Amino acid sequence: MGQPEHPLPGIVGRGAASNPSNRFERLQVTLDPHDDYFEPEAVKPQTQYFKDHSRSIIARNDSPDVGAKVSINPYRGCEHGCVYCYARPTHEYLGFSLGLDFESKIMVKTGAPELLREELAHPRWRPQVVMFSGVTDVYQPAERHFELTRRCLEVFLEFRNPVGMVTKNYLITRDLDLLREMARYRCVSVGISLTTLDEELRRLMEPRTSAPRRRLAAIEALASAGVQVGVMTAPIIPGLNDHEIPALIREAAQAGAKWAAYTVVHLPYGLKDLFADWLARHYPERKEKVLGRIRAVRGGQLNDPRFGYRMTGEGVFADQIRQLFRAACRKAGLPKPAYRLTTEHFRVPGVHQPRLF
């Protein structure tokens, strides 16, 4: 099976290779690549950062598929560029594309730490676990410069409000001092997302994330610091990385992971076309197999938005993934996640009388 022709090649360092039309935009213009005036998009678009003027930082969640009911994220868009990222379509609400725009036009909530402090101190706040990420990675490259995640962690530590974190970036080890202190109050848990041990696949699929060996090193560093750390083998993409499940869990357990979890890839809205295009560019010989397997766990479609099925799928292949995952956990000695974060140490700095919950 030959490589299909594309007007745009893959872009080094980017997951997407183009900007698909925004589903909310009515005006769409398609240029003919054979016209003399046609110019392809920049070979390597530079990342741009825009100030986000949001007036609140804590978002509510009504999905039973997500462990926490509230979350925060100081960034919108993610330079990691993971081609499968289910958050890509959220960029369309901002007037951007879910393609290159999502990974090259980053909205930065510069006031996130101040907003967080204000909301945690408000009498209406009821202490609970906050998902610190959930949409885009809070340790994406922008964090190295803006340090909003670190400053938000400082706020969480001041209040001793528990947070759950997931990241693909070794940069999290920069904040070991804060995470170690939070662990003393059982108010932090970290999941390191590990999708593959194949560096070539990682480079194409998650171009600006940390290499697999660096993520394993992050697990080791967090575990050594006393932080409750686990591995998220997420997402599992049937026909592409599902065969790696045993090795991913074994390596993570050896590095110090205390628990493991997984999700199966889901492709909402235009993400399904972006992902299919990525397969055609980089793995043409696997494209139909991978898409066929995804349809098999998604009721014949490339996406199933129903609560209860979005994260794990259903059917024969979904059952095989579940059984393989459980067997790998047993072999690696990883029990079901049992660690519980607590709000018992919550306090409002400067207020001597503790709140009654």
C-alpha positions as a Markdown table, in Angstrom:
| # | Residue | x | y | z |
|---|---|---|---|---|
| 1 | Met | 0.0 | 0.0 | 0.0 |
| 2 | Gly | 1.6 | 3.2 | -1.1 |
| 3 | Gln | 1.8 | 6.6 | 0.7 |
| 4 | Pro | -1.2 | 8.7 | -0.4 |
| 5 | Glu | -0.4 | 12.2 | -1.8 |
| 6 | His | -1.0 | 15.2 | 0.4 |
| 7 | Pro | -0.6 | 18.9 | -0.5 |
| 8 | Leu | 1.1 | 19.4 | 2.9 |
| 9 | Pro | 3.8 | 17.2 | 4.3 |
| 10 | Gly | 4.0 | 16.4 | 8.0 |
| 11 | Ile | 5.5 | 19.2 | 10.0 |
| 12 | Val | 8.4 | 18.4 | 12.3 |
| 13 | Gly | 7.6 | 19.2 | 15.9 |
| 14 | Arg | 3.8 | 19.4 | 15.2 |
| 15 | Gly | 1.1 | 16.8 | 15.5 |
| 16 | Ala | -1.3 | 18.4 | 13.0 |
| 17 | Ala | -0.2 | 19.3 | 9.5 |
| 18 | Ser | -2.9 | 21.8 | 8.7 |
| 19 | Asn | -5.8 | 23.9 | 10.0 |
| 20 | Pro | -9.1 | 22.2 | 9.3 |
| 21 | Ser | -12.1 | 24.5 | 9.1 |
| 22 | Asn | -13.7 | 25.6 | 12.3 |
| 23 | Arg | -17.1 | 23.9 | 12.7 |
| 24 | Phe | -18.6 | 27.2 | 13.9 |
| 25 | Glu | -17.4 | 29.3 | 11.0 |
| 26 | Arg | -19.8 | 29.8 | 8.1 |
| 27 | Leu | -17.4 | 31.2 | 5.6 |
| 28 | Gln | -15.0 | 28.7 | 4.3 |
| 29 | Val | -12.6 | 29.1 | 1.4 |
| 30 | Thr | -10.6 | 26.2 | -0.1 |
| 31 | Leu | -7.7 | 27.1 | -2.3 |
| 32 | Asp | -6.6 | 25.0 | -5.3 |
| 33 | Pro | -3.0 | 23.8 | -4.7 |
| 34 | His | -2.5 | 23.9 | -8.5 |
| 35 | Asp | -3.2 | 27.6 | -8.7 |
| 36 | Asp | -0.1 | 29.8 | -9.3 |
| 37 | Tyr | -1.0 | 31.9 | -6.2 |
| 38 | Phe | -1.4 | 29.0 | -3.8 |
| 39 | Glu | 1.0 | 29.1 | -0.9 |
| 40 | Pro | 1.0 | 26.3 | 1.7 |
| 41 | Glu | 0.9 | 27.2 | 5.4 |
| 42 | Ala | 4.2 | 28.0 | 7.1 |
| 43 | Val | 6.5 | 25.0 | 7.1 |
| 44 | Lys | 7.1 | 25.4 | 10.8 |
| 45 | Pro | 4.6 | 27.8 | 12.4 |
| 46 | Gln | 5.9 | 29.7 | 15.5 |
| 47 | Thr | 4.0 | 29.4 | 18.7 |
| 48 | Gln | 2.1 | 32.5 | 19.8 |
| 49 | Tyr | 0.8 | 33.3 | 23.2 |
| 50 | Phe | -2.3 | 35.4 | 23.9 |
| 51 | Lys | -3.5 | 36.8 | 27.2 |
| 52 | Asp | -6.7 | 35.1 | 28.4 |
| 53 | His | -9.0 | 37.5 | 30.3 |
| 54 | Ser | -11.1 | 34.9 | 32.1 |
| 55 | Arg | -12.6 | 36.2 | 35.3 |
| 56 | Ser | -12.9 | 32.8 | 36.9 |
| 57 | Ile | -10.6 | 29.8 | 37.0 |
| 58 | Ile | -12.5 | 26.8 | 38.6 |
| 59 | Ala | -14.6 | 25.0 | 36.0 |
| 60 | Arg | -17.5 | 22.6 | 36.9 |
| 61 | Asn | -17.8 | 19.2 | 35.3 |
| 62 | Asp | -21.0 | 17.1 | 35.1 |
| 63 | Ser | -19.5 | 14.0 | 33.4 |
| 64 | Pro | -19.4 | 10.8 | 35.4 |
| 65 | Asp | -16.4 | 9.7 | 33.3 |
| 66 | Val | -14.1 | 12.2 | 35.0 |
| 67 | Gly | -13.0 | 11.6 | 38.6 |
| 68 | Ala | -13.4 | 15.2 | 39.8 |
| 69 | Lys | -16.3 | 17.5 | 39.6 |
| 70 | Val | -14.2 | 20.7 | 39.4 |
| 71 | Ser | -11.0 | 21.5 | 37.5 |
| 72 | Ile | -8.7 | 24.3 | 36.6 |
| 73 | Asn | -6.2 | 24.9 | 33.8 |
| 74 | Pro | -4.1 | 28.0 | 33.3 |
| 75 | Tyr | -3.7 | 27.4 | 29.6 |
| 76 | Arg | -6.0 | 26.8 | 26.6 |
| 77 | Gly | -4.4 | 25.1 | 23.7 |
| 78 | Cys | -1.4 | 22.8 | 24.1 |
| 79 | Glu | 2.0 | 23.0 | 22.5 |
| 80 | His | 2.6 | 19.3 | 23.1 |
| 81 | Gly | 0.7 | 18.7 | 19.9 |
| 82 | Cys | -0.7 | 15.2 | 20.7 |
| 83 | Val | -2.6 | 14.4 | 17.5 |
| 84 | Tyr | -5.3 | 12.4 | 19.3 |
| 85 | Cys | -6.1 | 15.0 | 22.0 |
| 86 | Tyr | -9.8 | 15.2 | 22.7 |
| 87 | Ala | -9.4 | 18.8 | 23.8 |
| 88 | Arg | -8.5 | 20.0 | 20.3 |
| 89 | Pro | -12.2 | 20.9 | 19.4 |
| 90 | Thr | -12.4 | 23.2 | 22.4 |
| 91 | His | -10.2 | 25.7 | 20.5 |
| 92 | Glu | -12.9 | 26.1 | 18.0 |
| 93 | Tyr | -15.0 | 28.0 | 20.6 |
| 94 | Leu | -12.2 | 30.6 | 20.5 |
| 95 | Gly | -12.5 | 31.0 | 16.8 |
| 96 | Phe | -9.3 | 28.9 | 16.1 |
| 97 | Ser | -8.8 | 25.6 | 14.3 |
| 98 | Leu | -8.4 | 22.3 | 16.1 |
| 99 | Gly | -5.4 | 21.7 | 14.0 |
| 100 | Leu | -2.2 | 23.7 | 14.0 |
| 101 | Asp | -3.9 | 26.6 | 15.9 |
| 102 | Phe | -4.5 | 24.3 | 18.9 |
| 103 | Glu | -0.8 | 23.7 | 19.3 |
| 104 | Ser | 0.6 | 27.0 | 18.2 |
| 105 | Lys | -1.9 | 29.6 | 19.5 |
| 106 | Ile | -1.9 | 29.2 | 23.3 |
| 107 | Met | -4.2 | 31.2 | 25.5 |
| 108 | Val | -2.5 | 32.1 | 28.8 |
| 109 | Lys | -4.5 | 32.9 | 32.0 |
| 110 | Thr | -2.0 | 35.2 | 33.5 |
| 111 | Gly | -4.2 | 35.9 | 36.5 |
| 112 | Ala | -4.9 | 32.2 | 37.3 |
| 113 | Pro | -3.1 | 32.1 | 40.7 |
| 114 | Glu | -4.9 | 35.2 | 42.0 |
| 115 | Leu | -8.3 | 34.0 | 40.7 |
| 116 | Leu | -7.6 | 30.6 | 42.4 |
| 117 | Arg | -6.8 | 32.2 | 45.7 |
| 118 | Glu | -9.9 | 34.4 | 45.6 |
| 119 | Glu | -12.2 | 31.4 | 44.8 |
| 120 | Leu | -10.7 | 29.1 | 47.4 |
| 121 | Ala | -11.1 | 31.8 | 50.0 |
| 122 | His | -14.7 | 32.5 | 49.2 |
| 123 | Pro | -17.3 | 31.3 | 51.7 |
| 124 | Arg | -19.2 | 29.4 | 49.0 |
| 125 | Trp | -16.2 | 27.2 | 48.3 |
| 126 | Arg | -16.6 | 23.6 | 49.6 |
| 127 | Pro | -13.2 | 21.9 | 49.8 |
| 128 | Gln | -12.9 | 19.1 | 47.3 |
| 129 | Val | -10.4 | 17.4 | 45.0 |
| 130 | Val | -9.6 | 19.7 | 42.0 |
| 131 | Met | -8.5 | 18.2 | 38.7 |
| 132 | Phe | -5.4 | 20.3 | 37.9 |
| 133 | Ser | -5.4 | 19.7 | 34.1 |
| 134 | Gly | -8.0 | 17.4 | 32.6 |
| 135 | Val | -8.1 | 19.4 | 29.3 |
| 136 | Thr | -4.7 | 20.6 | 28.3 |
| 137 | Asp | -1.3 | 19.7 | 30.0 |
| 138 | Val | -0.4 | 22.2 | 32.8 |
| 139 | Tyr | 3.3 | 21.4 | 32.2 |
| 140 | Gln | 3.3 | 22.1 | 28.5 |
| 141 | Pro | 6.3 | 24.1 | 27.3 |
| 142 | Ala | 4.7 | 27.5 | 28.0 |
| 143 | Glu | 4.9 | 26.6 | 31.8 |
| 144 | Arg | 8.7 | 26.8 | 31.7 |
| 145 | His | 8.3 | 30.6 | 31.0 |
| 146 | Phe | 5.0 | 31.6 | 32.7 |
| 147 | Glu | 5.2 | 29.4 | 35.8 |
| 148 | Leu | 1.5 | 29.6 | 36.3 |
| 149 | Thr | 1.2 | 26.0 | 37.3 |
| 150 | Arg | 3.8 | 26.4 | 40.0 |
| 151 | Arg | 2.1 | 29.5 | 41.4 |
| 152 | Cys | -1.2 | 27.7 | 41.4 |
| 153 | Leu | 0.3 | 24.8 | 43.3 |
| 154 | Glu | 1.6 | 27.3 | 45.9 |
| 155 | Val | -2.0 | 28.5 | 46.4 |
| 156 | Phe | -3.3 | 24.9 | 46.7 |
| 157 | Leu | -0.6 | 24.3 | 49.3 |
| 158 | Glu | -1.5 | 27.4 | 51.2 |
| 159 | Phe | -5.1 | 26.2 | 51.5 |
| 160 | Arg | -4.1 | 22.5 | 51.6 |
| 161 | Asn | -6.8 | 21.8 | 49.1 |
| 162 | Pro | -6.3 | 18.5 | 47.3 |
| 163 | Val | -5.4 | 18.2 | 43.6 |
| 164 | Gly | -5.1 | 15.5 | 41.1 |
| 165 | Met | -2.6 | 16.0 | 38.3 |
| 166 | Val | -1.9 | 14.3 | 34.9 |
| 167 | Thr | 1.1 | 15.3 | 32.7 |
| 168 | Lys | 3.3 | 14.0 | 29.9 |
| 169 | Asn | 6.2 | 16.4 | 30.8 |
| 170 | Tyr | 9.3 | 15.8 | 33.0 |
| 171 | Leu | 9.0 | 19.5 | 33.9 |
| 172 | Ile | 6.8 | 18.5 | 36.8 |
| 173 | Thr | 9.9 | 17.5 | 38.7 |
| 174 | Arg | 10.8 | 21.2 | 38.9 |
| 175 | Asp | 8.0 | 21.5 | 41.5 |
| 176 | Leu | 9.1 | 18.5 | 43.7 |
| 177 | Asp | 9.5 | 20.9 | 46.7 |
| 178 | Leu | 5.9 | 21.9 | 46.6 |
| 179 | Leu | 4.6 | 18.4 | 45.7 |
| 180 | Arg | 6.6 | 16.8 | 48.5 |
| 181 | Glu | 5.0 | 19.3 | 51.0 |
| 182 | Met | 1.5 | 18.7 | 49.6 |
| 183 | Ala | 2.0 | 14.9 | 50.0 |
| 184 | Arg | 2.5 | 15.4 | 53.7 |
| 185 | Tyr | -1.2 | 16.5 | 53.9 |
| 186 | Arg | -2.4 | 13.9 | 51.4 |
| 187 | Cys | -3.5 | 16.6 | 49.1 |
| 188 | Val | -1.8 | 15.6 | 45.8 |
| 189 | Ser | -1.8 | 12.7 | 43.4 |
| 190 | Val | 0.0 | 12.6 | 40.1 |
| 191 | Gly | -0.6 | 10.5 | 37.0 |
| 192 | Ile | 2.2 | 10.4 | 34.4 |
| 193 | Ser | 0.7 | 9.7 | 31.0 |
| 194 | Leu | 2.7 | 7.1 | 29.2 |
| 195 | Thr | 1.4 | 6.0 | 25.8 |
| 196 | Thr | 4.3 | 4.3 | 24.2 |
| 197 | Leu | 7.9 | 3.2 | 24.7 |
| 198 | Asp | 8.6 | 3.6 | 21.0 |
| 199 | Glu | 10.4 | 6.9 | 20.6 |
| 200 | Glu | 9.7 | 7.2 | 16.9 |
| 201 | Leu | 5.9 | 6.8 | 17.5 |
| 202 | Arg | 6.1 | 9.3 | 20.4 |
| 203 | Arg | 7.9 | 11.8 | 18.2 |
| 204 | Leu | 5.2 | 11.6 | 15.5 |
| 205 | Met | 2.2 | 11.3 | 17.8 |
| 206 | Glu | 3.1 | 13.6 | 20.7 |
| 207 | Pro | 5.9 | 15.7 | 19.2 |
| 208 | Arg | 6.6 | 18.2 | 22.0 |
| 209 | Thr | 6.2 | 15.9 | 25.0 |
| 210 | Ser | 8.9 | 14.4 | 27.1 |
| 211 | Ala | 10.5 | 11.2 | 25.8 |
| 212 | Pro | 9.3 | 7.9 | 27.4 |
| 213 | Arg | 12.5 | 7.5 | 29.4 |
| 214 | Arg | 12.0 | 11.0 | 30.8 |
| 215 | Arg | 8.5 | 10.2 | 31.9 |
| 216 | Leu | 9.7 | 7.1 | 33.6 |
| 217 | Ala | 12.3 | 9.2 | 35.3 |
| 218 | Ala | 9.6 | 11.6 | 36.5 |
| 219 | Ile | 7.7 | 8.7 | 38.0 |
| 220 | Glu | 10.9 | 7.6 | 39.9 |
| 221 | Ala | 11.6 | 11.2 | 41.1 |
| 222 | Leu | 8.0 | 11.7 | 42.3 |
| 223 | Ala | 7.9 | 8.3 | 44.1 |
| 224 | Ser | 11.2 | 9.0 | 45.8 |
| 225 | Ala | 9.8 | 12.3 | 47.0 |
| 226 | Gly | 6.9 | 10.5 | 48.7 |
| 227 | Val | 4.3 | 11.7 | 46.1 |
| 228 | Gln | 1.5 | 9.3 | 45.3 |
| 229 | Val | 2.2 | 8.7 | 41.6 |
| 230 | Gly | 0.7 | 6.4 | 39.1 |
| 231 | Val | 0.8 | 5.7 | 35.3 |
| 232 | Met | -2.0 | 6.7 | 32.8 |
| 233 | Thr | -1.6 | 4.4 | 29.8 |
| 234 | Ala | -3.8 | 6.8 | 27.9 |
| 235 | Pro | -5.1 | 6.8 | 25.4 |
| 236 | Ile | -4.9 | 3.3 | 24.2 |
| 237 | Ile | -5.3 | 3.3 | 20.4 |
| 238 | Pro | -6.4 | -0.1 | 19.1 |
| 239 | Gly | -4.1 | -1.4 | 16.4 |
| 240 | Leu | -1.4 | 1.1 | 17.2 |
| 241 | Asn | -0.2 | 1.0 | 20.8 |
| 242 | Asp | -2.5 | -1.5 | 22.5 |
| 243 | His | 0.1 | -4.3 | 22.3 |
| 244 | Glu | 2.4 | -2.1 | 24.5 |
| 245 | Ile | 0.1 | -2.2 | 27.5 |
| 246 | Pro | 2.1 | -4.9 | 29.4 |
| 247 | Ala | 5.5 | -3.2 | 28.8 |
| 248 | Leu | 4.1 | 0.2 | 29.7 |
| 249 | Ile | 2.8 | -1.0 | 33.1 |
| 250 | Arg | 5.8 | -3.1 | 33.8 |
| 251 | Glu | 8.2 | -0.2 | 33.2 |
| 252 | Ala | 6.1 | 2.2 | 35.2 |
| 253 | Ala | 5.8 | -0.1 | 38.1 |
| 254 | Gln | 9.6 | -0.7 | 38.2 |
| 255 | Ala | 10.0 | 3.1 | 38.2 |
| 256 | Gly | 7.8 | 3.4 | 41.3 |
| 257 | Ala | 4.2 | 3.8 | 40.1 |
| 258 | Lys | 1.7 | 2.8 | 42.7 |
| 259 | Trp | -1.4 | 2.5 | 40.5 |
| 260 | Ala | -2.4 | 2.4 | 36.8 |
| 261 | Ala | -5.3 | 3.5 | 34.7 |
| 262 | Tyr | -6.2 | 3.7 | 31.0 |
| 263 | Thr | -8.6 | 5.3 | 28.6 |
| 264 | Val | -9.4 | 4.3 | 25.0 |
| 265 | Val | -9.0 | 7.0 | 22.3 |
| 266 | His | -12.1 | 9.0 | 21.5 |
| 267 | Leu | -12.3 | 11.4 | 18.6 |
| 268 | Pro | -15.0 | 14.1 | 18.9 |
| 269 | Tyr | -16.1 | 16.4 | 16.0 |
| 270 | Gly | -13.4 | 17.2 | 13.5 |
| 271 | Leu | -10.7 | 15.4 | 15.5 |
| 272 | Lys | -11.6 | 12.1 | 13.7 |
| 273 | Asp | -10.6 | 13.6 | 10.3 |
| 274 | Leu | -7.4 | 15.1 | 11.7 |
| 275 | Phe | -6.4 | 11.7 | 13.2 |
| 276 | Ala | -7.3 | 9.8 | 10.0 |
| 277 | Asp | -5.1 | 12.3 | 8.0 |
| 278 | Trp | -2.3 | 11.8 | 10.5 |
| 279 | Leu | -2.5 | 8.0 | 10.0 |
| 280 | Ala | -2.4 | 8.4 | 6.2 |
| 281 | Arg | 0.7 | 10.6 | 6.5 |
| 282 | His | 2.7 | 8.5 | 8.9 |
| 283 | Tyr | 1.3 | 5.0 | 9.0 |
| 284 | Pro | -0.6 | 4.5 | 5.8 |
| 285 | Glu | -0.3 | 0.7 | 6.0 |
| 286 | Arg | -2.0 | 0.7 | 9.4 |
| 287 | Lys | -4.6 | 3.3 | 8.7 |
| 288 | Glu | -7.6 | 1.1 | 7.8 |
| 289 | Lys | -6.8 | -1.4 | 10.6 |
| 290 | Val | -6.6 | 1.3 | 13.3 |
| 291 | Leu | -9.7 | 3.1 | 12.2 |
| 292 | Gly | -11.5 | -0.2 | 11.9 |
| 293 | Arg | -10.5 | -1.2 | 15.4 |
| 294 | Ile | -11.6 | 2.2 | 16.8 |
| 295 | Arg | -15.0 | 1.8 | 15.1 |
| 296 | Ala | -15.3 | -1.7 | 16.6 |
| 297 | Val | -15.0 | -0.2 | 20.1 |
| 298 | Arg | -17.2 | 2.8 | 19.3 |
| 299 | Gly | -20.4 | 1.1 | 17.9 |
| 300 | Gly | -19.3 | 1.4 | 14.3 |
| 301 | Gln | -18.4 | 5.1 | 14.6 |
| 302 | Leu | -15.1 | 6.8 | 15.2 |
| 303 | Asn | -16.5 | 8.5 | 18.3 |
| 304 | Asp | -19.1 | 7.6 | 20.9 |
| 305 | Pro | -20.0 | 10.5 | 23.2 |
| 306 | Arg | -22.2 | 8.6 | 25.6 |
| 307 | Phe | -21.3 | 8.9 | 29.3 |
| 308 | Gly | -20.0 | 5.6 | 30.6 |
| 309 | Tyr | -18.5 | 4.5 | 27.2 |
| 310 | Arg | -16.4 | 7.5 | 26.1 |
| 311 | Met | -13.3 | 6.4 | 28.1 |
| 312 | Thr | -13.3 | 2.7 | 27.6 |
| 313 | Gly | -15.5 | 1.7 | 24.7 |
| 314 | Glu | -17.4 | -1.5 | 24.3 |
| 315 | Gly | -17.3 | -4.7 | 22.3 |
| 316 | Val | -14.8 | -7.5 | 21.8 |
| 317 | Phe | -11.7 | -5.4 | 21.3 |
| 318 | Ala | -12.6 | -3.1 | 24.3 |
| 319 | Asp | -13.0 | -6.3 | 26.4 |
| 320 | Gln | -9.6 | -7.5 | 25.2 |
| 321 | Ile | -7.9 | -4.2 | 26.1 |
| 322 | Arg | -9.6 | -4.3 | 29.6 |
| 323 | Gln | -8.4 | -7.9 | 30.2 |
| 324 | Leu | -4.9 | -7.2 | 28.9 |
| 325 | Phe | -4.7 | -4.1 | 31.2 |
| 326 | Arg | -5.9 | -6.0 | 34.3 |
| 327 | Ala | -3.5 | -8.9 | 33.6 |
| 328 | Ala | -0.6 | -6.6 | 33.2 |
| 329 | Cys | -1.4 | -4.8 | 36.5 |
| 330 | Arg | -1.6 | -8.1 | 38.4 |
| 331 | Lys | 1.7 | -9.2 | 36.9 |
| 332 | Ala | 3.3 | -5.9 | 37.8 |
| 333 | Gly | 1.9 | -6.0 | 41.3 |
| 334 | Leu | -0.2 | -2.9 | 40.9 |
| 335 | Pro | -3.5 | -3.0 | 42.8 |
| 336 | Lys | -6.6 | -1.0 | 41.9 |
| 337 | Pro | -6.2 | 2.7 | 42.9 |
| 338 | Ala | -7.0 | 2.9 | 46.6 |
| 339 | Tyr | -5.2 | 6.1 | 47.7 |
| 340 | Arg | -7.7 | 8.8 | 48.7 |
| 341 | Leu | -6.9 | 12.5 | 48.9 |
| 342 | Thr | -8.3 | 14.3 | 51.9 |
| 343 | Thr | -9.8 | 17.8 | 52.6 |
| 344 | Glu | -9.3 | 17.4 | 56.4 |
| 345 | His | -6.3 | 19.8 | 56.4 |
| 346 | Phe | -8.0 | 22.5 | 54.4 |
| 347 | Arg | -7.7 | 26.0 | 55.8 |
| 348 | Val | -8.1 | 29.6 | 54.7 |
| 349 | Pro | -4.8 | 31.4 | 55.3 |
| 350 | Gly | -5.1 | 34.1 | 57.9 |
| 351 | Val | -8.4 | 32.8 | 59.2 |
| 352 | His | -8.0 | 31.3 | 62.7 |
| 353 | Gln | -11.4 | 29.7 | 63.1 |
| 354 | Pro | -11.6 | 26.6 | 60.9 |
| 355 | Arg | -14.5 | 26.2 | 58.5 |
| 356 | Leu | -17.2 | 23.7 | 59.4 |
| 357 | Phe | -17.9 | 21.3 | 56.6 |
